[in-house]
């Protein structure tokens, strides 16, 4: 699952996870964390809207750590 960070106001954290992909676009999960409260929303997003959000910098892919503990 790929995780993206959503630009938002200070004090709030928002993530977008791609759950699955289909012909029209993506099934996504948005997690909003604000003052300790967490809200999760699942919905669909078209490929063109997703691409526009990435190109504009509104969302950006988070780096994943491949480090493992032995």
N, CA, C and O atoms as a GROMACS GRO file, in nm:
protein
  280
    1UNK      N    1   0.085  -0.118   0.000
    1UNK     CA    2   0.000   0.000   0.000
    1UNK      C    3   0.090   0.123   0.000
    1UNK      O    4   0.182   0.133   0.081
    2UNK      N    5   0.063   0.216  -0.090
    2UNK     CA    6   0.139   0.340  -0.096
    2UNK      C    7   0.073   0.445  -0.007
    2UNK      O    8  -0.050   0.455  -0.003
    3UNK      N    9   0.155   0.522   0.064
    3UNK     CA   10   0.104   0.627   0.152
    3UNK      C   11   0.154   0.762   0.103
    3UNK      O   12   0.271   0.779   0.068
    4UNK      N   13   0.062   0.857   0.102
    4UNK     CA   14   0.092   0.994   0.062
    4UNK      C   15   0.056   1.088   0.176
    4UNK      O   16  -0.036   1.061   0.253
    5UNK      N   17   0.128   1.196   0.187
    5UNK     CA   18   0.098   1.299   0.285
    5UNK      C   19   0.019   1.408   0.213
    5UNK      O   20   0.052   1.446   0.100
    6UNK      N   21  -0.084   1.459   0.279
    6UNK     CA   22  -0.167   1.565   0.222
    6UNK      C   23  -0.128   1.697   0.288
    6UNK      O   24  -0.121   1.705   0.410
    7UNK      N   25  -0.104   1.800   0.208
    7UNK     CA   26  -0.075   1.932   0.264
    7UNK      C   27  -0.199   1.980   0.339
    7UNK      O   28  -0.310   1.974   0.288
    8UNK      N   29  -0.179   2.029   0.460
    8UNK     CA   30  -0.290   2.079   0.539
    8UNK      C   31  -0.238   2.184   0.638
    8UNK      O   32  -0.119   2.211   0.645
    9UNK      N   33  -0.330   2.240   0.712
    9UNK     CA   34  -0.291   2.348   0.803
    9UNK      C   35  -0.205   2.296   0.918
    9UNK      O   36  -0.207   2.177   0.948
   10UNK      N   37  -0.132   2.384   0.980
   10UNK     CA   38  -0.045   2.350   1.091
   10UNK      C   39  -0.126   2.291   1.206
   10UNK      O   40  -0.235   2.338   1.237
   11UNK      N   41  -0.072   2.187   1.268
   11UNK     CA   42  -0.140   2.122   1.379
   11UNK      C   43  -0.228   2.006   1.337
   11UNK      O   44  -0.287   1.940   1.422
   12UNK      N   45  -0.236   1.983   1.211
   12UNK     CA   46  -0.320   1.876   1.158
   12UNK      C   47  -0.234   1.787   1.068
   12UNK      O   48  -0.146   1.837   0.998
   13UNK      N   49  -0.258   1.658   1.071
   13UNK     CA   50  -0.185   1.563   0.987
   13UNK      C   51  -0.287   1.485   0.906
   13UNK      O   52  -0.386   1.436   0.960
   14UNK      N   53  -0.262   1.473   0.776
   14UNK     CA   54  -0.352   1.397   0.689
   14UNK      C   55  -0.270   1.305   0.598
   14UNK      O   56  -0.172   1.347   0.538
   15UNK      N   57  -0.314   1.179   0.589
   15UNK     CA   58  -0.251   1.081   0.503
   15UNK      C   59  -0.353   1.027   0.404
   15UNK      O   60  -0.472   1.019   0.434
   16UNK      N   61  -0.305   0.990   0.287
   16UNK     CA   62  -0.386   0.925   0.186
   16UNK      C   63  -0.319   0.793   0.153
   16UNK      O   64  -0.204   0.791   0.109
   17UNK      N   65  -0.390   0.684   0.173
   17UNK     CA   66  -0.340   0.551   0.140
   17UNK      C   67  -0.415   0.497   0.020
   17UNK      O   68  -0.538   0.506   0.015
   18UNK      N   69  -0.342   0.443  -0.076
   18UNK     CA   70  -0.406   0.377  -0.189
   18UNK      C   71  -0.433   0.233  -0.149
   18UNK      O   72  -0.340   0.156  -0.123
   19UNK      N   73  -0.561   0.197  -0.142
   19UNK     CA   74  -0.602   0.063  -0.101
   19UNK      C   75  -0.600  -0.031  -0.220
   19UNK      O   76  -0.550  -0.143  -0.211
   20UNK      N   77  -0.658   0.016  -0.332
   20UNK     CA   78  -0.661  -0.066  -0.453
   20UNK      C   79  -0.674   0.024  -0.575
   20UNK      O   80  -0.699   0.144  -0.564
   21UNK      N   81  -0.654  -0.037  -0.690
   21UNK     CA   82  -0.660   0.035  -0.818
   21UNK      C   83  -0.761  -0.034  -0.908
   21UNK      O   84  -0.772  -0.156  -0.909
   22UNK      N   85  -0.836   0.048  -0.986
   22UNK     CA   86  -0.929  -0.008  -1.083
   22UNK      C   87  -0.917   0.071  -1.213
   22UNK      O   88  -0.830   0.158  -1.224
   23UNK      N   89  -1.002   0.044  -1.311
   23UNK     CA   90  -0.993   0.109  -1.441
   23UNK      C   91  -1.011   0.261  -1.433
   23UNK      O   92  -0.946   0.335  -1.507
   24UNK      N   93  -1.098   0.308  -1.343
   24UNK     CA   94  -1.128   0.451  -1.333
   24UNK      C   95  -1.029   0.527  -1.245
   24UNK      O   96  -1.010   0.648  -1.262
   25UNK      N   97  -0.966   0.458  -1.152
   25UNK     CA   98  -0.875   0.527  -1.060
   25UNK      C   99  -0.839   0.443  -0.941
   25UNK      O  100  -0.792   0.330  -0.955
   26UNK      N  101  -0.862   0.497  -0.822
   26UNK     CA  102  -0.815   0.433  -0.700
   26UNK      C  103  -0.922   0.431  -0.592
   26UNK      O  104  -1.007   0.519  -0.584
   27UNK      N  105  -0.915   0.329  -0.509
   27UNK     CA  106  -0.990   0.324  -0.384
   27UNK      C  107  -0.890   0.374  -0.280
   27UNK      O  108  -0.781   0.318  -0.266
   28UNK      N  109  -0.926   0.480  -0.206
   28UNK     CA  110  -0.832   0.542  -0.114
   28UNK      C  111  -0.889   0.547   0.028
   28UNK      O  112  -1.010   0.538   0.050
   29UNK      N  113  -0.797   0.560   0.123
   29UNK     CA  114  -0.833   0.582   0.263
   29UNK      C  115  -0.762   0.709   0.308
   29UNK      O  116  -0.640   0.719   0.298
   30UNK      N  117  -0.838   0.805   0.357
   30UNK     CA  118  -0.781   0.929   0.409
   30UNK      C  119  -0.790   0.924   0.561
   30UNK      O  120  -0.897   0.899   0.617
   31UNK      N  121  -0.678   0.948   0.626
   31UNK     CA  122  -0.672   0.953   0.771
   31UNK      C  123  -0.641   1.096   0.812
   31UNK      O  124  -0.539   1.152   0.771
   32UNK      N  125  -0.729   1.154   0.892
   32UNK     CA  126  -0.710   1.292   0.940
   32UNK      C  127  -0.688   1.289   1.090
   32UNK      O  128  -0.770   1.234   1.165
   33UNK      N  129  -0.578   1.348   1.135
   33UNK     CA  130  -0.547   1.354   1.276
   33UNK      C  131  -0.541   1.502   1.314
   33UNK      O  132  -0.460   1.578   1.262
   34UNK      N  133  -0.628   1.541   1.407
   34UNK     CA  134  -0.638   1.681   1.447
   34UNK      C  135  -0.659   1.687   1.598
   34UNK      O  136  -0.760   1.639   1.650
   35UNK      N  137  -0.563   1.745   1.669
   35UNK     CA  138  -0.572   1.758   1.815
   35UNK      C  139  -0.601   1.624   1.883
   35UNK      O  140  -0.681   1.618   1.976
   36UNK      N  141  -0.536   1.518   1.837
   36UNK     CA  142  -0.551   1.387   1.898
   36UNK      C  143  -0.670   1.307   1.848
   36UNK      O  144  -0.681   1.188   1.877
   37UNK      N  145  -0.760   1.370   1.775
   37UNK     CA  146  -0.875   1.299   1.719
   37UNK      C  147  -0.838   1.244   1.582
   37UNK      O  148  -0.772   1.312   1.503
   38UNK      N  149  -0.881   1.122   1.553
   38UNK     CA  150  -0.852   1.059   1.424
   38UNK      C  151  -0.982   1.028   1.352
   38UNK      O  152  -1.075   0.971   1.410
   39UNK      N  153  -0.988   1.065   1.225
   39UNK     CA  154  -1.105   1.037   1.142
   39UNK      C  155  -1.056   0.966   1.016
   39UNK      O  156  -0.961   1.010   0.952
   40UNK      N  157  -1.123   0.856   0.980
   40UNK     CA  158  -1.084   0.779   0.863
   40UNK      C  159  -1.200   0.778   0.764
   40UNK      O  160  -1.315   0.750   0.801
   41UNK      N  161  -1.168   0.808   0.637
   41UNK     CA  162  -1.267   0.813   0.530
   41UNK      C  163  -1.217   0.724   0.416
   41UNK      O  164  -1.100   0.733   0.378
   42UNK      N  165  -1.303   0.640   0.363
   42UNK     CA  166  -1.268   0.561   0.245
   42UNK      C  167  -1.359   0.603   0.131
   42UNK      O  168  -1.480   0.614   0.147
   43UNK      N  169  -1.298   0.626   0.014
   43UNK     CA  170  -1.374   0.666  -0.104
   43UNK      C  171  -1.295   0.637  -0.230
   43UNK      O  172  -1.184   0.584  -0.224
   44UNK      N  173  -1.352   0.672  -0.343
   44UNK     CA  174  -1.286   0.654  -0.473
   44UNK      C  175  -1.230   0.787  -0.521
   44UNK      O  176  -1.280   0.894  -0.487
   45UNK      N  177  -1.124   0.778  -0.601
   45UNK     CA  178  -1.062   0.898  -0.660
   45UNK      C  179  -1.022   0.865  -0.802
   45UNK      O  180  -0.959   0.762  -0.828
   46UNK      N  181  -1.059   0.953  -0.895
   46UNK     CA  182  -1.023   0.928  -1.034
   46UNK      C  183  -0.873   0.942  -1.054
   46UNK      O  184  -0.805   1.012  -0.978
   47UNK      N  185  -0.823   0.875  -1.154
   47UNK     CA  186  -0.681   0.881  -1.187
   47UNK      C  187  -0.638   1.025  -1.221
   47UNK      O  188  -0.530   1.069  -1.181
   48UNK      N  189  -0.722   1.096  -1.294
   48UNK     CA  190  -0.686   1.233  -1.335
   48UNK      C  191  -0.679   1.327  -1.215
   48UNK      O  192  -0.590   1.412  -1.209
   49UNK      N  193  -0.771   1.313  -1.119
   49UNK     CA  194  -0.766   1.397  -0.999
   49UNK      C  195  -0.644   1.363  -0.915
   49UNK      O  196  -0.577   1.453  -0.864
   50UNK      N  197  -0.614   1.235  -0.901
   50UNK     CA  198  -0.496   1.193  -0.826
   50UNK      C  199  -0.369   1.251  -0.889
   50UNK      O  200  -0.285   1.307  -0.819
   51UNK      N  201  -0.356   1.237  -1.022
   51UNK     CA  202  -0.238   1.288  -1.092
   51UNK      C  203  -0.225   1.440  -1.075
   51UNK      O  204  -0.114   1.490  -1.057
   52UNK      N  205  -0.337   1.512  -1.081
   52UNK     CA  206  -0.335   1.657  -1.064
   52UNK      C  207  -0.288   1.695  -0.922
   52UNK      O  208  -0.212   1.790  -0.906
   53UNK      N  209  -0.332   1.620  -0.821
   53UNK     CA  210  -0.292   1.646  -0.683
   53UNK      C  211  -0.142   1.623  -0.663
   53UNK      O  212  -0.077   1.698  -0.590
   54UNK      N  213  -0.088   1.520  -0.727
   54UNK     CA  214   0.056   1.492  -0.717
   54UNK      C  215   0.135   1.600  -0.790
   54UNK      O  216   0.234   1.651  -0.737
   55UNK      N  217   0.093   1.636  -0.912
   55UNK     CA  218   0.165   1.736  -0.990
   55UNK      C  219   0.165   1.874  -0.924
   55UNK      O  220   0.262   1.948  -0.936
   56UNK      N  221   0.057   1.907  -0.855
   56UNK     CA  222   0.048   2.038  -0.790
   56UNK      C  223   0.120   2.042  -0.655
   56UNK      O  224   0.141   2.149  -0.598
   57UNK      N  225   0.157   1.923  -0.604
   57UNK     CA  226   0.224   1.916  -0.475
   57UNK      C  227   0.128   1.911  -0.357
   57UNK      O  228   0.171   1.917  -0.242
   58UNK      N  229  -0.002   1.900  -0.384
   58UNK     CA  230  -0.102   1.891  -0.277
   58UNK      C  231  -0.085   1.761  -0.199
   58UNK      O  232  -0.106   1.758  -0.078
   59UNK      N  233  -0.047   1.652  -0.269
   59UNK     CA  234  -0.010   1.529  -0.202
   59UNK      C  235   0.127   1.487  -0.252
   59UNK      O  236   0.164   1.514  -0.366
   60UNK      N  237   0.203   1.422  -0.164
   60UNK     CA  238   0.334   1.373  -0.205
   60UNK      C  239   0.362   1.242  -0.135
   60UNK      O  240   0.323   1.221  -0.020
   61UNK      N  241   0.429   1.152  -0.207
   61UNK     CA  242   0.453   1.018  -0.154
   61UNK      C  243   0.553   1.023  -0.040
   61UNK      O  244   0.656   1.090  -0.049
   62UNK      N  245   0.520   0.952   0.066
   62UNK     CA  246   0.609   0.944   0.180
   62UNK      C  247   0.715   0.839   0.153
   62UNK      O  248   0.687   0.737   0.090
   63UNK      N  249   0.835   0.864   0.200
   63UNK     CA  250   0.941   0.766   0.184
   63UNK      C  251   0.918   0.652   0.280
   63UNK      O  252   0.881   0.672   0.396
   64UNK      N  253   0.940   0.531   0.231
   64UNK     CA  254   0.923   0.413   0.315
   64UNK      C  255   1.059   0.364   0.360
   64UNK      O  256   1.154   0.363   0.281
   65UNK      N  257   1.068   0.324   0.483
   65UNK     CA  258   1.192   0.270   0.536
   65UNK      C  259   1.196   0.120   0.509
   65UNK      O  260   1.104   0.047   0.546
   66UNK      N  261   1.303   0.075   0.445
   66UNK     CA  262   1.317  -0.068   0.415
   66UNK      C  263   1.404  -0.137   0.520
   66UNK      O  264   1.436  -0.255   0.507
   67UNK      N  265   1.441  -0.063   0.625
   67UNK     CA  266   1.526  -0.120   0.729
   67UNK      C  267   1.449  -0.225   0.808
   67UNK      O  268   1.331  -0.207   0.837
   68UNK      N  269   1.516  -0.331   0.841
   68UNK     CA  270   1.453  -0.433   0.924
   68UNK      C  271   1.544  -0.463   1.042
   68UNK      O  272   1.666  -0.444   1.036
   69UNK      N  273   1.483  -0.509   1.147
   69UNK     CA  274   1.558  -0.541   1.268
   69UNK      C  275   1.583  -0.691   1.268
   69UNK      O  276   1.489  -0.769   1.254
   70UNK      N  277   1.708  -0.730   1.285
   70UNK     CA  278   1.743  -0.874   1.284
   70UNK      C  279   1.742  -0.930   1.424
   70UNK      O  280   1.769  -1.048   1.443
   0.00000   0.00000   0.00000
